[in-house]
Each structure stands twice: as C-alpha cells, then as structure tokens.
C-alpha cells in the first residue's frame, strides 16, 4: 500500500511552529520520506480547502487542547473519516467509534493504529464517513442552534417565574 501524508497549516506564524516544522523536515529527510510527505502550507479560499478534503482519504487532527476545531467539522461534513485527539473541543460533542476515532494526544502510535484500523476495516471507514457527515449536517445548523437556545431561554424564564421575578 502506498501512503502519502499531506500536512496542512500555517507553520510560519510562530517560533514554535517554525521550529516544529523544521524538526519534521529533518525527520522526514532522515527517513527518506520526502516523496511521501508534502507540506501544503496554509490553504486560502474555500475551493482550496474543499479540494484538500476531497483529495484525502482520512483526516487527522493531532491538535492537543484546541478549543473547538472547525477543520474537524469541515472534514466530517465532506464525509471524510476522521481521527482526532480526545482533548480537542470537538471530542466533547463527537462520539468515538460512531462518528470519529479518538486517540490520546501526543501518541503517534495510537494515531498509526487508528489509521491502520480505518484502512483494514472498510465497514468502519464507511460508517464513520456517513455518521460524521450526518452529525454535522443535522446538528451544526443554525436551526439546531436556535432551537437549543430557545430551550435554554424557556428554562430560564420558568426559573424566573418560580422566583416571582
């Protein structure tokens, strides 16, 4: 099986990102993987982002402690099976083995095992793609957001009414 990795992101915006990028370049070179790993940089424009998702087979967000992770939901919306760290904000609303696979942060072996699982288990691969897309399309909508806010407001009004305020 021929595998390729495309790394997307702005690795020039901070010293730590530049240092990590250089560390990856050195590692890739030492393993002679220059033909298998591509740094795409920061994608600009909706078409470029959509093309990247459509060209991929698996989306991986190895981010630790990111508050939400919009890219995760963009990838899921396209039906792309996704692997995320369990400490990213998106993991709070997604379900491991139902609409994503979650892994521990800072654990490349766990990520590799999750990728292998998706490659070897076509039923899981198809299911995660379908369920992830359905979750985004059915849950992350303006209507769903408005309906959820109405529930909160109605509950608050009931509590205020009980307090005679």
C-alpha positions as CSV (number, residue, x, y, z in Angstrom):
1,X,0.0,0.0,0.0
2,X,1.4,3.4,-1.0
3,X,0.6,6.0,1.7
4,X,1.1,9.8,1.4
5,X,0.7,12.4,4.1
6,X,-0.2,16.0,3.4
7,X,0.3,18.4,6.2
8,X,-1.9,21.5,6.0
9,X,-1.4,24.5,8.2
10,X,0.4,27.7,8.8
11,X,3.7,26.6,10.2
12,X,5.3,30.0,9.8
13,X,3.2,32.1,12.2
14,X,5.1,31.5,15.5
15,X,8.6,30.5,16.5
16,X,7.3,27.2,18.0
17,X,5.5,26.3,14.7
18,X,8.6,27.1,12.7
19,X,10.8,25.0,15.0
20,X,8.4,22.1,14.8
21,X,8.2,22.3,11.0
22,X,12.0,22.2,10.8
23,X,12.0,19.2,13.2
24,X,9.6,17.4,10.9
25,X,11.6,18.2,7.8
26,X,14.7,16.8,9.5
27,X,12.8,13.6,10.5
28,X,11.3,13.2,7.0
29,X,14.7,13.5,5.4
30,X,16.3,11.1,7.8
31,X,13.6,8.5,7.0
32,X,13.9,9.3,3.2
33,X,10.1,10.1,3.1
34,X,10.3,13.3,1.0
35,X,8.2,11.8,-1.7
36,X,5.5,10.6,0.7
37,X,5.1,13.7,2.9
38,X,4.0,17.1,1.5
39,X,3.7,20.3,3.4
40,X,0.8,22.2,1.8
41,X,1.1,25.2,4.0
42,X,-1.9,27.4,4.8
43,X,-4.8,26.8,2.4
44,X,-6.5,30.0,1.2
45,X,-10.0,30.0,-0.1
46,X,-13.0,27.7,0.2
47,X,-12.2,25.9,-3.1
48,X,-8.6,25.0,-2.0
49,X,-9.9,23.7,1.4
50,X,-12.6,21.7,-0.2
51,X,-10.2,20.2,-2.7
52,X,-7.9,19.2,0.1
53,X,-10.7,17.4,1.9
54,X,-11.9,15.7,-1.3
55,X,-8.3,14.6,-2.2
56,X,-7.8,13.0,1.2
57,X,-8.8,9.5,2.4
58,X,-8.5,10.2,6.2
59,X,-8.5,13.4,8.2
60,X,-6.3,13.6,11.3
61,X,-6.3,16.4,13.8
62,X,-3.5,15.7,16.3
63,X,-4.1,19.0,18.0
64,X,-4.0,19.0,21.8
65,X,-6.2,21.3,23.8
66,X,-7.7,23.2,20.8
67,X,-11.0,24.8,21.9
68,X,-13.2,23.7,19.0
69,X,-11.5,22.6,15.8
70,X,-13.5,23.9,12.9
71,X,-11.4,21.9,10.5
72,X,-12.7,18.7,12.1
73,X,-16.2,19.6,11.3
74,X,-15.4,20.7,7.8
75,X,-13.7,17.4,7.2
76,X,-16.7,15.5,8.7
77,X,-19.2,17.5,6.6
78,X,-17.5,16.2,3.4
79,X,-17.8,12.6,4.6
80,X,-14.1,12.2,5.4
81,X,-13.5,9.6,8.1
82,X,-11.6,11.5,10.9
83,X,-9.2,10.8,13.7
84,X,-9.0,13.4,16.5
85,X,-7.3,13.8,19.8
86,X,-9.6,13.2,22.7
87,X,-8.6,16.6,24.2
88,X,-9.7,18.8,21.3
89,X,-13.0,20.6,21.9
90,X,-14.7,18.7,19.1
91,X,-14.3,15.5,21.1
92,X,-16.9,16.9,23.6
93,X,-19.7,16.5,21.1
94,X,-18.5,13.7,18.8
95,X,-18.6,10.0,19.7
96,X,-15.6,7.7,19.5
97,X,-16.2,4.8,17.0
98,X,-19.6,6.3,16.0
99,X,-18.7,9.5,14.0
100,X,-14.9,9.8,14.7
101,X,-12.0,7.8,16.1
102,X,-10.4,9.5,19.1
103,X,-6.8,9.0,20.3
104,X,-4.7,10.2,23.1
105,X,-2.7,13.4,22.4
106,X,1.0,13.1,21.8
107,X,0.7,9.4,20.9
108,X,1.8,8.8,17.3
109,X,1.5,5.0,17.8
110,X,-2.2,5.5,18.7
111,X,-2.7,7.6,15.5
112,X,-0.9,5.0,13.4
113,X,-3.1,2.3,14.9
114,X,-6.3,4.3,14.2
115,X,-5.2,4.8,10.6
116,X,-4.5,1.1,10.2
117,X,-7.9,0.3,11.7
118,X,-9.6,2.5,9.1
119,X,-7.5,1.0,6.3
120,X,-8.3,-2.5,7.4
121,X,-11.9,-2.1,8.3
122,X,-13.9,-0.8,5.3
123,X,-17.2,-1.0,7.2
124,X,-15.9,1.2,10.0
125,X,-14.4,3.6,7.4
126,X,-17.7,3.9,5.5
127,X,-19.7,4.2,8.8
128,X,-17.5,7.0,10.2
129,X,-17.7,8.9,7.0
130,X,-21.5,8.6,6.8
131,X,-22.2,9.2,10.5
132,X,-19.7,12.1,10.8
133,X,-21.3,13.9,7.8
134,X,-24.8,13.3,9.2
135,X,-23.8,14.6,12.6
136,X,-22.5,17.9,11.1
137,X,-25.5,18.3,8.7
138,X,-28.1,17.5,11.4
139,X,-26.5,19.1,14.5
140,X,-24.4,22.0,13.5
141,X,-27.1,24.1,11.8
142,X,-28.5,27.5,12.5
143,X,-31.9,25.9,13.2
144,X,-30.5,23.4,15.7
145,X,-28.5,26.3,17.4
146,X,-31.7,28.4,17.6
147,X,-33.8,25.5,18.9
148,X,-31.2,24.8,21.6
149,X,-31.1,28.5,22.6
150,X,-34.9,28.6,22.8
151,X,-34.8,25.6,25.3
152,X,-32.3,27.5,27.4
153,X,-34.3,30.7,27.4
154,X,-37.6,28.9,28.1
155,X,-35.9,27.1,31.1
156,X,-34.5,30.4,32.4
157,X,-38.0,32.0,32.1
158,X,-39.6,29.1,34.0
159,X,-37.0,29.5,36.8
160,X,-37.5,33.3,37.0
161,X,-41.3,32.7,37.1
162,X,-40.9,30.4,40.1
163,X,-38.8,33.1,41.8
164,X,-41.6,35.6,41.1
165,X,-39.2,37.9,39.4
